[in-house]
Amino acid sequence: MVRLAPFFGRAGLASLALVAVARADLLCSGDPDSDNFPDKVSVGNGANFTVTYSNNYKIVTNQLADETYGLYCGDKKPSAPDHVKNWYKLPINSTAVLDYTLFPYLEVLGLTPAVRIADDRLNVTTPCTQSLFNDGSIVAYQNATADDWAPVQVAFDNSFSNDTNYVAFSASDDRLGPLERAEWIKYVAVFFNMEANATEFYQHVTNQYSCHRNNLAKVDRQQIAYSQYSHAADTGAPLWTVNTSPYYDELTTDAGAHIVSPPITAVNSTAAFRTNVQTADYMIDLTPTNGDRLDFSAWKSLFGYSTKPDKDSAFYFNKQVWRPDLRRNAAGNLDWVQSSAVRPDLALADLITVQYPKYQDDLVWFENTSGDADFTTSGPGSCGAKSILTDFTKCPASPDLTPRKGKGDDDSDGLGAGAIVGIVIGVVAALLLAAYVYVQLARRRRRQRLQEFINLRNRHSGEMDDQREAM
């Protein structure tokens, strides 16, 4: 197992942040004739952001938000290029975070102590960020005063803003693939001169992800559907949706399966939804539940399977409805929504294990809705403990790819539609055989009794004849 981050816990993260600030100060001489940024990132085309370097400044463009930002060293702000939304002087040591999906990225880099203002603490699932909320180091956005905002140099949000101090963070965009989401750690690192740390982390994630993907390259592909219940934004009418986003499509393909992709993904009736997913072998439900547990019975009721089961839906008969419920915070908010983006290798291994239960020992996020697995609650008390964000368990070189046989988490034999028909036929045949044997035995018994009667009568008749002769 590889553990990348050398510092854990409240004090350790603060130390790492101070080291990062000190390094940025040391490098940022501001001399336009010397390279202020010896550690640079290279970014893949699919990540949808770019970084370019000059000697004393760097330019970051978020292509999804269509915004460009400049970061510079020294006291003189560069005059070019003119399309920059805002310039930020390095080092950055005070930020606001209004998109909680950024916290896992910051926690990997040890930068959460730089956060002064943040979204509601109830949304946060990363332990060390919760710890900073608890000791008052982070102020909730809704409670922040002008004095709290005064030292903030940059505010990260998940969307475009006219405010020049706001930077768009778009890693949770469903148009990004799993590794592309993870690559946004480089985007974050650029603002703190931590490119080398981000590059090392991303390389570990990529290696693990590629190993898992290669392990599933030659399996017989099953079908996975992603369900979600919601309401239409304009009318409030209920919608039953099959999620086919590029993120889930790519994750499913890399897990050795096909994603169920109907022509119309969002429908207004459960009957139409059931038709859409009738070929699925596994169902991953993504319905928000506000902390409540959505078990198999509740899922059936919500998606219209309570009246009559669909004979062709293998996932239904085998009770293969799963949810990313295992890790959550005390308020019930799911860690999957936040941490899976920065660790797609763990997300991929989980999805593989849903199909092949012996692939890895433990699941990180997914649980079967017909099971009773205990939740893992991520709270401030676990800051400093083993972290899924920075621990790397070695990818299995020769994994056991025995398919899941049936329902539940324990891989016990399940009953699909074909199995049920087979059992019924077997039971009927057994009953017919038993009836035949019973009839034959009854006939044999009757013949035996008749023969015993004849023998008894003949014996009695012989005795009477003997008596007449004696007289």
DAFENRA-V170141 format. One line per field, one symbol per residue. ss: DSSP state (2 for helix, 1 for strand, 0 for the rest). phi: phi as a letter, one per 40 degrees, with the letter a starting at -180 (. if undefined). psi: psi as a letter, one per 40 degrees, with the letter a starting at -180 (. if undefined). A space follows every 50 residues. Layout:
BEGIN
ss = ???
phi = ???
psi = ???
END
This chain:
BEGIN
ss = 01100000222222222222222222200000000000000000222011 11100011111100001111110000000000000111100000111002 22222222200222111100222000222222220000112220022222 00011110000000011100000000022222022222220000222222 22222222222222200000011111111110000001111100022222 22220011100000011002222222000001111000000000022222 22000000000002222000111000110000010222200002222222 22222000000000001100000001100222000000001100000000 00000000000000002222222222222222222222222222222222 222222222222222222220
phi = .bbcccbbgdcccccccccccccccccccgcccbccbccbbbbccccgab bbbbdbabbbbccccfbbbbbbbgcbcccbcccccabbccccbabbbbbc ccddcccdcgbccccbbaddccccbccccccccccgcbbcdcbcbccccd cccabcbcacacccccbcbbcccccccdccccccccdccdcbfbdccccc cccccccccccccccbcbccccbbbbbababcccbgccbbbbcbddcccc cccccgbbccbcdbcbbbacccccccbccccbbbcbccbfgccbcccccd ccbgbccaccccccccccfbbbacccbacccgcccdcbccccbccccccc cccdcbcccacbccbcbccccbcccbccbcccchcdbccbcbcccccbcc bccccacgccgccbbccccccccccccccccccccccccccccccccccc ccccccccccccccccccccc
psi = hhhdhehiiddddddddddddddddddgdeheeihegdhiihhidedfii hihadeiihhhhddefihiihiiaehhieiieehdihhhiihehiihehe edddddddefedeehdiiihddehehddddddddeedhhideehiddddd ehdihhieiiiehdehhhhfdeheeiidddddeeddddddeeffdddddd dddddddddddddddedeihhihhihihhaihddeeiihhihhfiddddd ddddefiihhgidhdhieidddddddeeehdihhhehhefeihgiddddd ddefeddhihdegddddeffhiifedhiadeehhdddddddegddddddd dddddgeedidiiddiiheeafihihhhiddeheahhedehhhhhhdgih fhihdaiaeefihihidddddddddddddddddddddddddddddddddd dddddddddddddddddddd.
END
